């Protein structure tokens, strides 16, 4: 089964699961012998694992809320299979779960878990999307043992896992010694799943890329650059860099098993994070260290240190700050960034942890301090959208109606710290278009007080409706579902979860 279809099935299953479980702050003190918490009611040891991630991300603030005793238990305990909660502990845990960090971790964990449930069903041989949705809810409610037991019973009745349909797996669940006790929920899930993916063939052959089945190499490079631009200005001073660290840490497996801290150097983490967001980790291997990242690209045959190399946008440049400028730079790499543009002899680079923020740097081709380039093989992806590029959204796809758009030309006055890229992001366009529209010869040079004309309509917005997903909105409004990440970045979203009534800024179609 295609990865795109698995993710869409997981997104539909997620909506059903969320409706049947709790909310972000939910704490069930005794759920069949152990506490359960959060939006999908993680139980026992799964609850402990979730809470560890949240507490680690919150740092000292978590101990303030939980108190020293409960904080230390969460950080050091290894078994909560029989752990229940007192009334006082419920209140404290609820506050941690409902925090910004708590919600972010839950969103990421829920997407990961539900996709894993679907994957388990696929590995058993189940092919029917409706049955996989039902299977995912079974596993969330009863655990892997229950879903496997019901899945095997359904496969036996159907004459093979590939022949299992929704009616058969539902009958097997009602007959199961454990899951049959929850007939009300089983009937509800069965009814909801019936309305989804009507016709396996149609679901399998559905265009998952919003009408655009392929991306060119240049489009992939543009996607990486535009995504990186979306994080310009994220900095340690106000904590906005944390979404980058959290996004990297949420991706599994972690490089060398290391969980990056908010206080760590994060330039390589930023580059890896952009690869994660773009769904390109197969050609942009994840690492949090510069030297280790070079080693990964060397293994792929994609490391270039020839001084004659002229980079392209979305190449990855490595620096050695100790280089003395004499001969070839061969020292240890200490910093890394993503090439944004190459104009004449000037390279513009987007870098994480540049003076503790995501910023831009201009330097000369083959300039001092350039150690070499990591070269993701974008050409190898040019025949299709890369695996993992479809969002595992917490809401299902729908048919969004048109958003609102302002039509008059606007004028922006440049302020200290502005770049043309930042201004373009603000108005949902590109720095190239702004440069062309305003006759700016060098996009890297604008002056405080300078008037920048914003062409066309300014910022287009869309109001989220029930049943919408980021993918569906991108497909309907931009003509390409794979551009969902541009919407995500433009609005500062840390997960694929969106809510009815929410107003989203949209990039140009």
TORDOMAR-53004 format. One record per residue (C-alpha): x, y, z; residue number from 1; residue in three letters. Coordinates in pm, 1 decimal, always signed. Layout:
X/Y/Z/NUM/ALA .
...
//
This chain:
+0.0/+0.0/+0.0/1/UNK .
+125.5/+347.2/-92.1/2/UNK .
+249.8/+559.9/+197.6/3/UNK .
+20.2/+844.3/+90.8/4/UNK .
-288.4/+625.8/+122.6/5/UNK .
-179.8/+492.2/+463.4/6/UNK .
-145.8/+848.5/+588.5/7/UNK .
-487.8/+948.4/+457.1/8/UNK .
-642.0/+642.6/+625.3/9/UNK .
-463.1/+737.0/+949.0/10/UNK .
-601.3/+1092.6/+924.8/11/UNK .
-957.1/+962.2/+894.4/12/UNK .
-901.7/+716.5/+1179.4/13/UNK .
-765.9/+1000.3/+1391.2/14/UNK .
-1091.8/+1194.1/+1369.7/15/UNK .
-1290.1/+892.1/+1487.8/16/UNK .
-1044.6/+816.6/+1768.2/17/UNK .
-1037.4/+1176.1/+1893.3/18/UNK .
-1417.3/+1181.6/+1908.4/19/UNK .
-1418.9/+864.6/+2120.3/20/UNK .
-1144.8/+956.5/+2362.1/21/UNK .
-1064.8/+1257.8/+2581.2/22/UNK .
-926.0/+1605.3/+2524.0/23/UNK .
-575.7/+1746.6/+2573.5/24/UNK .
-616.5/+1791.6/+2948.9/25/UNK .
-808.5/+1469.5/+3023.1/26/UNK .
-685.1/+1248.0/+3307.2/27/UNK .
-863.7/+922.7/+3395.6/28/UNK .
-729.3/+826.9/+3738.2/29/UNK .
-816.3/+455.2/+3708.0/30/UNK .
-876.3/+320.6/+3358.3/31/UNK .
-880.5/-58.5/+3393.9/32/UNK .
-608.1/-59.5/+3656.5/33/UNK .
-391.7/+235.7/+3551.1/34/UNK .
-429.8/+601.9/+3467.1/35/UNK .
-487.9/+721.8/+3110.6/36/UNK .
-425.3/+1073.0/+2980.3/37/UNK .
-471.0/+1313.9/+2694.5/38/UNK .
-653.5/+1341.3/+2363.6/39/UNK .
-628.7/+968.3/+2278.1/40/UNK .
-611.6/+846.5/+2640.5/41/UNK .
-260.1/+706.5/+2648.1/42/UNK .
-268.7/+431.4/+2912.3/43/UNK .
-20.9/+312.0/+3175.6/44/UNK .
+332.8/+302.2/+3040.7/45/UNK .
+228.8/+484.8/+2723.7/46/UNK .
+100.8/+766.2/+2947.0/47/UNK .
+434.8/+770.8/+3129.6/48/UNK .
+628.8/+790.7/+2801.1/49/UNK .
+412.3/+1078.2/+2680.0/50/UNK .
+448.3/+1269.6/+3007.3/51/UNK .
+827.3/+1227.1/+3000.1/52/UNK .
+841.4/+1396.5/+2658.6/53/UNK .
+621.2/+1683.2/+2773.8/54/UNK .
+812.0/+1735.3/+3099.0/55/UNK .
+1149.0/+1727.1/+2920.9/56/UNK .
+1027.8/+1993.4/+2681.5/57/UNK .
+886.5/+2215.4/+2955.8/58/UNK .
+1205.5/+2205.4/+3161.9/59/UNK .
+1194.1/+2371.6/+3503.9/60/UNK .
+838.8/+2494.7/+3444.6/61/UNK .
+709.1/+2137.3/+3469.8/62/UNK .
+853.0/+2088.9/+3817.9/63/UNK .
+684.9/+2409.4/+3930.2/64/UNK .
+345.7/+2274.2/+3820.9/65/UNK .
+390.6/+1911.5/+3929.2/66/UNK .
+587.2/+1956.0/+4247.1/67/UNK .
+920.6/+1788.6/+4311.6/68/UNK .
+793.2/+1441.5/+4402.2/69/UNK .
+567.9/+1382.4/+4099.2/70/UNK .
+817.7/+1552.1/+3867.0/71/UNK .
+1100.8/+1321.5/+3975.2/72/UNK .
+878.7/+1014.7/+3948.9/73/UNK .
+784.3/+1094.9/+3589.7/74/UNK .
+1148.4/+1159.0/+3497.1/75/UNK .
+1287.1/+843.4/+3662.0/76/UNK .
+1005.4/+583.8/+3664.6/77/UNK .
+1009.2/+296.7/+3414.2/78/UNK .
+682.8/+118.7/+3490.1/79/UNK .
+339.4/+273.1/+3527.4/80/UNK .
+144.4/-39.6/+3429.0/81/UNK .
-48.3/-23.1/+3755.7/82/UNK .
-5.7/+346.2/+3840.5/83/UNK .
-322.8/+532.4/+3935.4/84/UNK .
-363.7/+899.6/+4021.6/85/UNK .
-493.0/+1084.6/+4323.7/86/UNK .
-731.5/+1377.8/+4289.5/87/UNK .
-443.6/+1620.0/+4353.6/88/UNK .
-222.7/+1449.5/+4094.4/89/UNK .
-503.4/+1463.7/+3835.8/90/UNK .
-515.5/+1842.9/+3865.7/91/UNK .
-137.9/+1876.6/+3827.3/92/UNK .
-114.3/+1634.9/+3536.2/93/UNK .
-404.8/+1805.9/+3362.7/94/UNK .
-221.4/+2141.1/+3372.7/95/UNK .
+91.5/+1990.5/+3217.7/96/UNK .
-107.9/+1810.2/+2948.7/97/UNK .
-299.0/+2125.8/+2860.2/98/UNK .
+13.4/+2342.5/+2829.1/99/UNK .
+140.4/+2458.9/+2489.7/100/UNK .
+419.5/+2201.6/+2507.3/101/UNK .
+171.1/+1935.0/+2618.3/102/UNK .
-56.9/+1996.7/+2321.1/103/UNK .
+231.4/+1997.8/+2073.1/104/UNK .
+371.5/+1668.8/+2202.9/105/UNK .
+25.3/+1509.1/+2200.9/106/UNK .
-42.7/+1618.5/+1842.3/107/UNK .
+288.2/+1475.1/+1722.6/108/UNK .
+253.3/+1154.3/+1923.9/109/UNK .
-106.1/+1096.9/+1812.7/110/UNK .
-12.8/+1130.3/+1444.6/111/UNK .
+278.0/+891.0/+1492.5/112/UNK .
+74.9/+637.1/+1692.8/113/UNK .
-228.8/+624.3/+1464.4/114/UNK .
-14.7/+585.5/+1153.3/115/UNK .
+158.8/+298.3/+1333.1/116/UNK .
-177.8/+132.5/+1404.5/117/UNK .
-265.0/+145.7/+1034.9/118/UNK .
+79.9/+12.7/+946.6/119/UNK .
+26.5/-283.3/+1181.6/120/UNK .
-296.0/-366.2/+998.5/121/UNK .
-125.0/-341.8/+659.6/122/UNK .
+154.4/-572.5/+777.7/123/UNK .
-110.1/-828.3/+875.3/124/UNK .
-226.9/-818.0/+513.2/125/UNK .
-544.1/-608.4/+552.1/126/UNK .
-597.1/-399.0/+239.3/127/UNK .
-945.3/-249.5/+272.8/128/UNK .
-921.1/+118.5/+390.6/129/UNK .
-1246.7/+102.6/+590.2/130/UNK .
-1123.9/-208.0/+773.2/131/UNK .
-790.5/-38.2/+848.6/132/UNK .
-971.4/+259.1/+1002.9/133/UNK .
-1168.1/+18.7/+1220.1/134/UNK .
-846.7/-172.4/+1302.7/135/UNK .
-671.6/+149.8/+1411.7/136/UNK .
-951.6/+233.9/+1654.4/137/UNK .
-938.9/-121.8/+1790.5/138/UNK .
-567.1/-89.9/+1860.6/139/UNK .
-603.6/+249.6/+2022.9/140/UNK .
-878.0/+121.4/+2254.7/141/UNK .
-759.6/-229.3/+2331.0/142/UNK .
-388.6/-236.3/+2243.8/143/UNK .
-188.8/-431.2/+1986.6/144/UNK .
-296.4/-764.6/+2132.9/145/UNK .
-665.9/-691.3/+2082.1/146/UNK .
-630.4/-557.8/+1727.1/147/UNK .
-412.6/-853.8/+1625.1/148/UNK .
-654.4/-1101.2/+1780.6/149/UNK .
-956.6/-948.4/+1604.2/150/UNK .
-764.8/-906.3/+1278.5/151/UNK .
-664.6/-1273.2/+1274.5/152/UNK .
-1021.6/-1381.5/+1348.2/153/UNK .
-1149.3/-1163.4/+1063.1/154/UNK .
-885.0/-1300.6/+824.3/155/UNK .
-981.7/-1657.9/+911.3/156/UNK .
-1349.3/-1584.6/+849.1/157/UNK .
-1279.2/-1402.9/+519.4/158/UNK .
-1037.8/-1663.8/+384.6/159/UNK .
-734.6/-1437.5/+401.5/160/UNK .
-640.6/-1094.5/+539.5/161/UNK .
-656.3/-940.7/+193.5/162/UNK .
-1024.2/-1031.4/+171.8/163/UNK .
-1124.2/-870.2/+502.9/164/UNK .
-1391.6/-602.2/+471.4/165/UNK .
-1552.4/-370.6/+724.7/166/UNK .
-1850.3/-597.1/+797.1/167/UNK .
-1625.7/-897.5/+863.4/168/UNK .
-1384.9/-720.2/+1100.5/169/UNK .
-1679.0/-560.3/+1284.5/170/UNK .
-1842.2/-902.0/+1334.4/171/UNK .
-1510.7/-1041.7/+1460.7/172/UNK .
-1474.1/-753.3/+1707.3/173/UNK .
-1824.8/-801.9/+1849.2/174/UNK .
-1746.2/-1172.6/+1896.9/175/UNK .
-1413.8/-1103.4/+2071.2/176/UNK .
-1402.1/-1183.5/+2444.3/177/UNK .
-1274.5/-833.1/+2529.9/178/UNK .
-1367.1/-590.9/+2251.5/179/UNK .
-1717.3/-735.8/+2233.0/180/UNK .
-1784.6/-574.7/+2570.5/181/UNK .
-1767.0/-236.0/+2400.4/182/UNK .
-2043.5/-293.4/+2146.4/183/UNK .
-2164.7/+68.7/+2155.7/184/UNK .
-1827.2/+202.6/+2051.4/185/UNK .
-1779.5/-76.3/+1797.0/186/UNK .
-2114.9/+3.1/+1636.0/187/UNK .
-2034.4/+374.6/+1629.4/188/UNK .
-1694.5/+320.5/+1465.1/189/UNK .
-1849.0/+77.7/+1215.4/190/UNK .
-2110.7/+335.4/+1115.0/191/UNK .
-1855.0/+615.1/+1072.7/192/UNK .
-1611.9/+398.3/+876.9/193/UNK .
-1892.6/+299.9/+637.4/194/UNK .
-1904.8/+659.6/+510.3/195/UNK .
-1536.1/+667.5/+423.0/196/UNK .
-1333.3/+527.0/+132.1/197/UNK .
-1631.4/+380.9/-49.7/198/UNK .
-1456.9/+149.0/-294.3/199/UNK .
-1105.1/+26.4/-230.7/200/UNK .
-995.2/+72.6/-589.8/201/UNK .
-1109.9/+430.3/-592.7/202/UNK .
-924.9/+502.7/-272.1/203/UNK .
-604.4/+337.3/-392.6/204/UNK .
-606.9/+516.8/-723.7/205/UNK .
-706.8/+851.7/-579.6/206/UNK .
-472.4/+1133.4/-673.8/207/UNK .
-302.1/+1202.6/-343.7/208/UNK .
-117.3/+1511.0/-463.0/209/UNK .
-414.2/+1739.0/-521.6/210/UNK .
-406.6/+1695.1/-898.8/211/UNK .
-28.5/+1715.5/-935.0/212/UNK .
+133.0/+1374.4/-929.8/213/UNK .
+491.7/+1479.3/-993.3/214/UNK .
+735.0/+1748.1/-888.1/215/UNK .
+1035.8/+1862.4/-1089.4/216/UNK .
+1379.6/+1890.1/-938.5/217/UNK .
+1348.0/+2269.5/-937.9/218/UNK .
+1010.7/+2251.1/-765.2/219/UNK .
+1160.4/+2031.2/-493.7/220/UNK .
+1450.0/+2273.7/-446.8/221/UNK .
+1204.9/+2565.4/-427.7/222/UNK .
+999.4/+2375.9/-171.6/223/UNK .
+1303.1/+2334.9/+55.5/224/UNK .
+1405.9/+2701.4/+22.3/225/UNK .
+1054.5/+2835.7/+76.5/226/UNK .
+1009.6/+2614.5/+381.7/227/UNK .
+1339.2/+2735.1/+528.7/228/UNK .
+1240.9/+3098.4/+462.5/229/UNK .
+927.9/+3044.3/+663.9/230/UNK .
+1135.4/+3007.1/+979.7/231/UNK .
+1344.0/+3325.2/+936.3/232/UNK .
+1345.6/+3518.0/+1261.5/233/UNK .
+1285.9/+3215.5/+1487.3/234/UNK .
+1516.2/+3276.5/+1781.5/235/UNK .
+1621.9/+3161.6/+2123.7/236/UNK .
+1541.5/+3493.7/+2290.4/237/UNK .
+1164.3/+3446.0/+2264.2/238/UNK .
+1160.5/+3065.0/+2247.8/239/UNK .
+1036.5/+3052.9/+1887.1/240/UNK .
+1329.7/+2827.4/+1796.8/241/UNK .
+1176.7/+2554.6/+2016.7/242/UNK .
+932.4/+2448.8/+1742.3/243/UNK .
+1237.9/+2356.5/+1532.7/244/UNK .
+1395.2/+2151.8/+1812.3/245/UNK .
+1062.3/+1986.8/+1896.0/246/UNK .
+999.0/+1899.7/+1530.8/247/UNK .
+1340.9/+1740.6/+1500.2/248/UNK .
+1301.8/+1543.4/+1823.1/249/UNK .
+956.4/+1417.5/+1722.4/250/UNK .
+1101.4/+1249.9/+1412.9/251/UNK .
+1211.9/+891.1/+1464.3/252/UNK .
+1462.9/+741.5/+1469.5/253/UNK .
+1670.2/+1011.5/+1638.3/254/UNK .
+2021.1/+1040.8/+1502.3/255/UNK .
+2249.5/+845.3/+1736.2/256/UNK .
+1952.8/+835.3/+1976.0/257/UNK .
+2023.4/+1190.0/+2095.1/258/UNK .
+1738.9/+1419.5/+2203.5/259/UNK .
+1844.2/+1774.4/+2116.9/260/UNK .
+1815.1/+2026.4/+2402.4/261/UNK .
+1690.9/+2382.1/+2361.6/262/UNK .
+2033.5/+2503.2/+2478.1/263/UNK .
+2232.2/+2295.3/+2224.9/264/UNK .
+2381.9/+2437.2/+1907.4/265/UNK .
+2108.2/+2379.7/+1650.6/266/UNK .
+2234.2/+2470.3/+1301.8/267/UNK .
+2244.4/+2106.6/+1181.4/268/UNK .
+1918.0/+2039.0/+1365.2/269/UNK .
+1755.2/+2319.4/+1163.9/270/UNK .
+1872.6/+2176.8/+829.6/271/UNK .
+1747.9/+1830.7/+929.4/272/UNK .
+1417.3/+1977.7/+1046.6/273/UNK .
+1358.4/+2135.8/+705.3/274/UNK .
+1415.2/+1796.1/+546.4/275/UNK .
+1163.0/+1644.7/+788.2/276/UNK .
+899.2/+1910.6/+717.9/277/UNK .
+944.3/+1865.0/+342.7/278/UNK .
+922.1/+1485.1/+365.2/279/UNK .
+1270.4/+1443.3/+215.1/280/UNK .
+1461.0/+1257.8/+486.0/281/UNK .
+1554.6/+982.5/+241.1/282/UNK .
+1774.1/+1230.3/+52.1/283/UNK .
+1831.9/+1472.7/+345.4/284/UNK .
+1943.1/+1238.1/+626.4/285/UNK .
+1879.4/+1376.1/+975.0/286/UNK .
+2164.4/+1470.9/+1206.5/287/UNK .
+2226.0/+1724.4/+1480.9/288/UNK .
+2604.2/+1743.6/+1430.7/289/UNK .
+2786.7/+1895.0/+1130.4/290/UNK .
+3066.6/+1639.0/+1109.1/291/UNK .
+2825.6/+1346.5/+1142.3/292/UNK .
+2601.6/+1501.9/+874.8/293/UNK .
+2893.6/+1514.5/+629.2/294/UNK .
+2963.8/+1146.6/+699.4/295/UNK .
+2603.1/+1059.3/+607.2/296/UNK .
+2629.9/+1243.4/+275.6/297/UNK .
+2968.5/+1084.8/+203.4/298/UNK .
+2806.3/+742.3/+239.4/299/UNK .
+2550.9/+849.2/-22.0/300/UNK .
+2826.0/+983.2/-251.4/301/UNK .
+2671.9/+1330.2/-217.5/302/UNK .
+2956.2/+1526.5/-50.6/303/UNK .
+3137.3/+1790.3/-260.8/304/UNK .
+3444.6/+1988.5/-148.1/305/UNK .
+3585.9/+2088.9/-487.7/306/UNK .
+3645.4/+2464.4/-481.5/307/UNK .
+3519.2/+2485.9/-838.1/308/UNK .
+3170.5/+2369.2/-735.7/309/UNK .
+2899.4/+2627.4/-797.9/310/UNK .
+2606.7/+2556.2/-563.8/311/UNK .
+2236.3/+2558.8/-641.7/312/UNK .
+1943.8/+2666.7/-420.6/313/UNK .
+1864.9/+2400.3/-156.2/314/UNK .
+2222.3/+2266.3/-152.1/315/UNK .
+2364.3/+2248.0/+200.2/316/UNK .
+2681.5/+2446.8/+274.6/317/UNK .
+2925.8/+2357.0/+554.4/318/UNK .
+3156.9/+2610.9/+721.0/319/UNK .
+3488.6/+2593.9/+905.4/320/UNK .
+3529.5/+2915.5/+1105.1/321/UNK .
+3893.7/+2833.3/+1184.0/322/UNK .
+3998.9/+2844.4/+818.6/323/UNK .
+4290.5/+3082.7/+761.6/324/UNK .
+4198.7/+3152.9/+398.7/325/UNK .
+4516.0/+2991.1/+262.1/326/UNK .
+4471.1/+2699.5/+19.5/327/UNK .
+4179.6/+2459.1/+36.5/328/UNK .
+3959.0/+2461.1/+347.8/329/UNK .
+3987.7/+2113.2/+500.3/330/UNK .
+3921.9/+2177.2/+871.1/331/UNK .
+3643.8/+2048.5/+1095.7/332/UNK .
+3296.1/+2181.2/+1007.3/333/UNK .
+3138.1/+2398.2/+1276.5/334/UNK .
+2830.2/+2541.7/+1109.2/335/UNK .
+2583.2/+2461.1/+831.6/336/UNK .
+2309.5/+2631.7/+630.7/337/UNK .
+2080.6/+2591.9/+328.1/338/UNK .
+2166.3/+2778.7/+8.0/339/UNK .
+1879.7/+3019.0/-62.1/340/UNK .
+1994.6/+3178.6/-387.0/341/UNK .
+2298.6/+3221.8/-610.5/342/UNK .
+2321.0/+3557.5/-789.8/343/UNK .
+2638.2/+3613.9/-989.8/344/UNK .
+2922.3/+3552.8/-749.0/345/UNK .
+2707.3/+3590.2/-436.6/346/UNK .
+2552.8/+3306.3/-235.7/347/UNK .
+2268.9/+3374.8/+8.6/348/UNK .
+2233.5/+3114.3/+283.2/349/UNK .
+1960.2/+3052.3/+543.2/350/UNK .
+2108.0/+2926.9/+870.5/351/UNK .
+1976.0/+2810.8/+1202.8/352/UNK .
+2157.9/+2920.5/+1519.2/353/UNK .
+2304.0/+3221.4/+1337.6/354/UNK .
+2357.2/+3454.0/+1634.8/355/UNK .
+2096.8/+3238.3/+1814.1/356/UNK .
+1829.4/+3277.6/+1546.0/357/UNK .
+1736.9/+3167.8/+1193.5/358/UNK .
+1899.3/+3427.7/+971.4/359/UNK .
+2047.0/+3496.3/+629.4/360/UNK .
+2411.8/+3531.4/+529.1/361/UNK .
+2561.4/+3655.7/+201.1/362/UNK .
+2906.2/+3533.6/+92.8/363/UNK .
+3114.1/+3480.9/-217.0/364/UNK .
+3116.6/+3166.0/-425.5/365/UNK .
+3418.0/+2966.3/-305.8/366/UNK .
+3460.8/+3220.1/-24.8/367/UNK .
+3670.8/+3176.2/+283.5/368/UNK .
+3525.4/+2946.2/+551.6/369/UNK .
+3331.2/+2725.2/+303.3/370/UNK .
+3427.7/+2368.4/+390.1/371/UNK .
+3213.2/+2204.8/+120.9/372/UNK .
+2860.4/+2108.6/+22.6/373/UNK .
+2617.0/+1830.4/+104.7/374/UNK .
+2410.4/+1768.7/-209.3/375/UNK .
+2066.0/+1610.2/-156.7/376/UNK .
+1975.9/+1411.0/-467.7/377/UNK .
+1670.5/+1611.5/-568.9/378/UNK .
+1688.6/+1473.9/-922.2/379/UNK .
+1612.4/+1125.1/-789.7/380/UNK .
+1280.9/+1255.6/-653.7/381/UNK .
+1178.1/+1437.2/-970.1/382/UNK .
+952.8/+1154.7/-1086.4/383/UNK .
+710.2/+1182.5/-798.7/384/UNK .
+624.4/+1348.3/-470.0/385/UNK .
+853.7/+1200.0/-203.9/386/UNK .
+725.9/+947.9/+44.7/387/UNK .
+614.2/+1116.8/+363.9/388/UNK .
+511.5/+1441.9/+199.0/389/UNK .
+140.1/+1388.9/+267.1/390/UNK .
+36.8/+1531.5/+604.1/391/UNK .
-107.7/+1294.8/+860.3/392/UNK .
-364.2/+1554.4/+954.4/393/UNK .
-585.1/+1523.8/+1257.1/394/UNK .
-885.9/+1622.5/+1049.7/395/UNK .
-1003.4/+1457.2/+728.7/396/UNK .
-987.3/+1594.3/+379.1/397/UNK .
-1281.8/+1797.7/+259.9/398/UNK .
-1387.4/+2036.0/-13.3/399/UNK .
-1302.6/+2386.3/+105.3/400/UNK .
-1483.4/+2683.9/-38.0/401/UNK .
-1305.5/+3000.3/-143.1/402/UNK .
-1134.8/+3227.0/+105.0/403/UNK .
-1138.2/+3605.0/+119.5/404/UNK .
-879.6/+3819.7/-57.5/405/UNK .
-792.0/+4187.9/-57.7/406/UNK .
-734.3/+4333.5/-404.0/407/UNK .
-563.2/+4670.4/-379.7/408/UNK .
-189.2/+4723.4/-416.1/409/UNK .
-23.3/+4780.7/-81.9/410/UNK .
+290.5/+4973.3/+15.5/411/UNK .
+528.6/+4860.8/+290.5/412/UNK .
+793.7/+5081.4/+451.5/413/UNK .
+1116.7/+4894.1/+529.7/414/UNK .
+1212.5/+4883.6/+896.8/415/UNK .
+1536.4/+4790.9/+1073.6/416/UNK .
+1599.5/+4416.2/+1054.4/417/UNK .
+1379.2/+4362.5/+749.0/418/UNK .
+1481.1/+4150.3/+452.0/419/UNK .
+1297.3/+4119.2/+125.8/420/UNK .
+1229.7/+3753.2/+211.4/421/UNK .
+1066.2/+3850.4/+541.7/422/UNK .
+847.5/+4108.9/+370.7/423/UNK .
+750.7/+3857.4/+102.3/424/UNK .
+653.8/+3600.3/+365.5/425/UNK .
+437.6/+3857.9/+543.8/426/UNK .
+239.0/+3921.4/+227.2/427/UNK .
+226.2/+3565.8/+95.8/428/UNK .
+453.4/+3616.2/-205.0/429/UNK .
+821.2/+3559.5/-296.4/430/UNK .
+1121.5/+3789.7/-271.0/431/UNK .
+1185.6/+3738.4/-645.0/432/UNK .
+841.7/+3875.8/-732.9/433/UNK .
+886.3/+4173.3/-500.5/434/UNK .
+1228.4/+4246.6/-649.0/435/UNK .
+1091.8/+4233.5/-1004.1/436/UNK .
+781.5/+4441.2/-923.2/437/UNK .
+986.4/+4713.7/-754.1/438/UNK .
+1287.1/+4710.4/-989.5/439/UNK .
+1527.6/+4600.9/-715.1/440/UNK .
+1852.5/+4485.1/-877.9/441/UNK .
+1999.0/+4325.0/-564.7/442/UNK .
+1734.9/+4152.9/-345.0/443/UNK .
+1986.9/+4136.0/-61.7/444/UNK .
+2007.1/+4515.2/-36.2/445/UNK .
+1709.6/+4717.5/+86.3/446/UNK .
+1720.8/+5028.0/+303.7/447/UNK .
+1533.3/+5142.3/+613.3/448/UNK .
+1256.1/+5377.7/+501.9/449/UNK .
+1244.1/+5234.9/+148.9/450/UNK .
+892.6/+5190.1/+7.0/451/UNK .
+814.8/+4838.8/-119.1/452/UNK .
+505.9/+4800.3/-336.2/453/UNK .
+313.8/+4478.6/-275.4/454/UNK .
+157.5/+4362.0/-601.1/455/UNK .
-194.2/+4233.0/-644.2/456/UNK .
-406.4/+4123.8/-359.5/457/UNK .
-184.3/+4123.4/-59.3/458/UNK .
-266.5/+3835.9/+173.4/459/UNK .
-527.4/+3579.2/+79.3/460/UNK .
-698.1/+3415.4/+375.1/461/UNK .
-914.9/+3110.1/+423.8/462/UNK .
-1152.1/+3027.7/+709.8/463/UNK .
-1133.6/+2660.4/+809.8/464/UNK .
-1459.9/+2467.2/+789.7/465/UNK .
-1556.6/+2137.0/+954.7/466/UNK .
-1396.3/+1845.5/+770.0/467/UNK .
-1109.8/+2051.7/+621.8/468/UNK .
-746.4/+1940.6/+620.0/469/UNK .
-430.7/+2129.1/+524.3/470/UNK .
-386.9/+1902.5/+223.5/471/UNK .
-744.0/+1964.7/+99.5/472/UNK .
-711.5/+2341.2/+145.6/473/UNK .
-382.2/+2347.8/-46.7/474/UNK .
-534.2/+2135.6/-323.4/475/UNK .
-844.7/+2355.1/-355.6/476/UNK .
-688.6/+2698.9/-304.3/477/UNK .
-339.7/+2653.7/-449.2/478/UNK .
-403.7/+2377.1/-700.0/479/UNK .
-151.0/+2142.9/-539.4/480/UNK .
-209.9/+1951.1/-215.8/481/UNK .
+163.3/+1899.0/-164.5/482/UNK .
+193.8/+2274.5/-91.4/483/UNK .
+27.0/+2220.0/+247.8/484/UNK .
+362.8/+2284.8/+419.7/485/UNK .
+372.9/+2638.5/+278.5/486/UNK .
+42.4/+2708.2/+456.8/487/UNK .
+175.3/+2541.2/+769.7/488/UNK .
+493.6/+2749.6/+769.9/489/UNK .
+320.5/+3077.3/+679.3/490/UNK .
+86.9/+3040.9/+979.3/491/UNK .
+345.0/+2911.7/+1228.9/492/UNK .
+166.9/+2578.3/+1276.4/493/UNK .
+360.9/+2309.8/+1466.9/494/UNK .
+132.9/+2020.9/+1368.8/495/UNK .
-123.4/+1935.3/+1103.6/496/UNK .
-413.3/+1996.1/+1343.0/497/UNK .
-650.5/+2273.8/+1236.0/498/UNK .
-987.0/+2382.2/+1376.4/499/UNK .
-1315.0/+2499.0/+1228.7/500/UNK .
-1332.8/+2880.3/+1237.0/501/UNK .
-954.9/+2923.9/+1225.8/502/UNK .
-829.7/+3184.2/+974.6/503/UNK .
-526.9/+3079.2/+768.9/504/UNK .
-304.5/+3299.3/+552.8/505/UNK .
-242.1/+3149.5/+208.6/506/UNK .
+58.1/+3190.4/-23.8/507/UNK .
+7.7/+3287.5/-384.9/508/UNK .
-144.5/+3012.9/-600.6/509/UNK .
//
